[in-house]
Amino acid sequence: MCLKLVAPEYAHKPWNRYKEFLHFLEQRQVSSVLFSYKDSRFGCLSRAAAVLIHHFGHLTEFLSQNPHINNRLACLVREVMELPYLKVVLVVFACLGVHLVEPFYARTIEKDATHSQLREFYKGLHTGLGQPISDSYTAFITPEYPVVSEKLFSSVKRTYTEEVLNSVSDVAAEHLDEVKKLIALMQPHLKTVLARQRRDYGIDEETFPMDYPVREQAGDIDGTPVHNIGMERQCGKVDYRLKKLADVSWGLTDHVAIRPPQGPQAEPQQEVKNQYMRSNFY
């Protein structure tokens, strides 16, 4: 919510202050790390938490120097940013995103992954969530969970950028005890959710027995795709130009030629438009 006030994807909205905030950062020679949620399919919440930590002081100063920005969202942002425990929550979400959420998503949608590899990965995360976090958890030096490779961990850190992670580490050092306590409270619940959502991989068969075991879904389980994202991207294509056309011009379509009707038996214009749409979409 706080970043929505200065988010680039809402720059066209009258209540958004992205351009003013960007100018504010440029005056102080601070680089912007804001991003559009629509460009990040997964992990937006944890990355947004890290970015807000990085720009927390800048956003607070920006609002204090511009009291005339008093729309409803700006007022809510001012109130939320005064909460004493907000930074602790943001740090925890950012840390979990780097160590757990982002690697989980990246490994799950990896096109070369097999079901056997995913089972080992999920079981490794499940085991790791049952262990207390290390002292270097908020320093982002090495992966917290052994099943997360160095290559995968490095790619996640590049997404967040080094300057953002340094800001998270600095704030975490100020509230280290509270951060550790909150993560310790959350990990058992995350462990339960992981076991329930991936129960068909046999992560915790005592608590969550398999309903439809993955190994029984195909003869060669490691030769079958682990996701259908490629098929999803082929669906839902719509010709939005039709919304802007007051009238449909005549011409060849991909499937059929539409010509203006002749003589007294000419079809109404609306029916001709329907023919055009059917020829393009059916």
N, C-alpha and C positions, 0 to 999 in steps of 0.2 A: 504493500500500500504506500509506503513512504517513497519508494522510487517511482511510483506511478506519476507523482507530481512532476517529475523531471525526466520521465522516460522518453526516449527518442521516437518510439512508435506512436506516441500520442501527441506529438508536436503540433499536429493540426487542430487539436482540441483547444477551445478558448480557455479552459481552466489549467492547461498544461504550461509549465514554465521551463521547458527544456532549453530553448534558445537563450533565455536570460541566465540560466544556471551555467550553460556552456561558456557564455561570455564572462561570467563571474570566475570560472575556473581559469580561463585564458588570462585574465588580468593578474592572477596569482601564479601563473606559469605552472599550473597543475594539469596533467593529462587526464582526460576523461576516460573512464573504464565502463561507462554505461553501455548497456546492450539491449537489443530488442528481444522480448520474450518469444516472439513468433519465429525468431531465427534459431532458437534452442528448443529442440523437441523434448529433451529430457533434462532433468536436473536444474530447472530454472530457479526453484526455491532456494536451494543451497548456494547457488552462484549469486543470486540476488542478495542473500544475507551477507556474503563476503564483500560484495561491491558496496553495500550500504555501510558496512564497517569501515571500508576504505574512505568513503565520502561522508562519513558521519559528521565530522567536524565542519567540513565544507558546507554541507546542507544546513546544519544548525546556524552557522554564521550567515549564510545566504538568507534564511528566513528572518533572522533577527535584524538584518540590515534592510529588509524589504517588508515592513509591517503592512504595507498596502496590499500585499498578496494575502488576502483574507477570505478566499473562497472556502467552501466546506471542506474540501480535501486538504487544503493547506492547514486549516485549523486542527483537523484530526492528526495530521502529521506532526504538528507542533506538540500536541498532547502525548502522542505515542512516544516520541523521541525523548520525552522527559521521564519515562518510566525507568526506575532504578535498575531493573533486572533485564532490560532490553538487550544490552550489549552481551550479556552472558548467553542469552538465548540465540542471538545472531551468531556468536562464535561457535556454539555447539552445532547449529545447523550447517555452518560453513565447514567445520571439521568433519562432520559425518558425510557431507557431500563429497569432499575430496577423498576420504578414506574408504567410504562404503557405497554411497548412492551412485556416483558417477562411474566407478569401476563396475558396479553391478549392471548398470544399463549398457555400458560399452561392451561388456563381455556377453550379455544376453543377446544383443542384436548383431554381434560379430558374424559375418557371413561364413567364415571358415570354421566356426566352432561346431563341435559335435555334441550329441546328447551325453555321451560319456564324460566329455570334458566339462560340460556344464554341471553334471552331477557332482564331480569332484570339486568344482568351484563353489557351488552352493553349500556343500557339506563343509568346505573349509571356512566359508564365511560364518556358517552356523556355529562351528566350533569356536571361531575367533570372537564372536559376539558373547560367548560365555566367559571370556577372560577379561580381567581388568586392563584398562588401557595403559600404555607405556608412558614414561615421562616425556618422550619426544613426540607424543601424539599431536600436539598443537604446533610443533616446529616443522612438520611436513618434510622431514629429512628422508625417511624411508617408509615404505608401505607398512601400515599397522597389521594387516592380515597377510600371512605368508602366501596365500593363493593369488594375491594381486601382484603381478609381475612388476619389475622396475620400469619396463617399457610402458606398460599401461598407466602406472602411477605418474610417470613423467609426462605423458600425453595429457592427463587430467590437469596437472599443475600448469602446463602451457596454456590450457583453456582459461584458467583463472588468472594467469599472469603472476609473475614473481612479486610485483609491488603490492598486489592485492593480498596475497598470502602473507607477506611480511606484515601488513597492517593487522591481519587477523592474529598472527602470532604475537604481536606487540600487545594487543588488547587482551588476548588470552592470558598472557603473563601477569597482567594486572588482576585477573579474576580466576586464577588457576584452580583454586580449591573449589569454587562454585561450578566451574566448567566440568571438573572431574566428577563432582557429585551428580550433576544433571545427566552427564553421559552414562554414568553407572546406573541411574534410574531408567534410562531409555533403552539401554542395550538388551535387557531381558525381553522387553516388549518387541523390539526389532527382531530378536531371535525367534520369537513365537510367530510373528507375522511371516518371516521368511520360510519357516517350516510349514506353515499352513498354505501359503501361496504356491510353494514348490513341492507340495506333498507327494506328487506323482513321481518325483525323483527319489523318494525314499530317504529324505533327509532325517526325519525323526519319526520312525514308523510306530513307536510306542504311543506317542501323543497324537500324531496325525497319520494314521494308516493310509496307504495309497488307495485311491478310488479307481484310477485308470493308469496303472504303471506304464511309464514311458517305454520301458524295454519290451512291452507286449504290443505296442502300437504299430510295429512294422517288423518285417523279417530282418532287414539290415538297418538297425536303428541309427547307426552312425552314418548311414548313407542317405538319410532323409533330411530335408531342410529343418532348421530349428526355428524359423520364423517365416512369415509371409509378407514382409515389408515391401519386397519387390512388387508383389501383386497389388498391394494397397496403393502404390504410387501410380499404377496404371488405371485406377478407377477414379471416378468423380470429375472427369474433364468436362467442362461446360463452356459453351461459346457465349461469353458475357456480352459480346457485341450486340446481341439481339435486344438487350435492354436499352441501348442507345439509338437504335434505329426507329425512326418514326414510321418508316415505310420500308418494305423489303424490296430490294431491287431484283430484276430478273437476271438470270445467268445460270451457269452450270454449277452444280454442286458435286460433291464427291461421288454421288450414287446415281443421280437422275437429273435430267435437264428440265427446268421449269420454264414454260413459255406463257406469255399472257394469253388468256382464252380469247377466242374469236367468235363473233356473231352474237345473236340474241341469247344463246344458251350459256353465255359467259358466267363463270362461277363468281360468287361474291369475293371481294378482296380478302376477307377474313379467312375464307376457306383456302385461298391460295397461300396465305401465310402459314396455315396449318400444314399444308403440303410441304412447304419449305422446311418447317421444323421437323416433320416426320422424316424427311429425306436425310436430314443431318444427324438426327439423334436416335433413329430406330433402324 
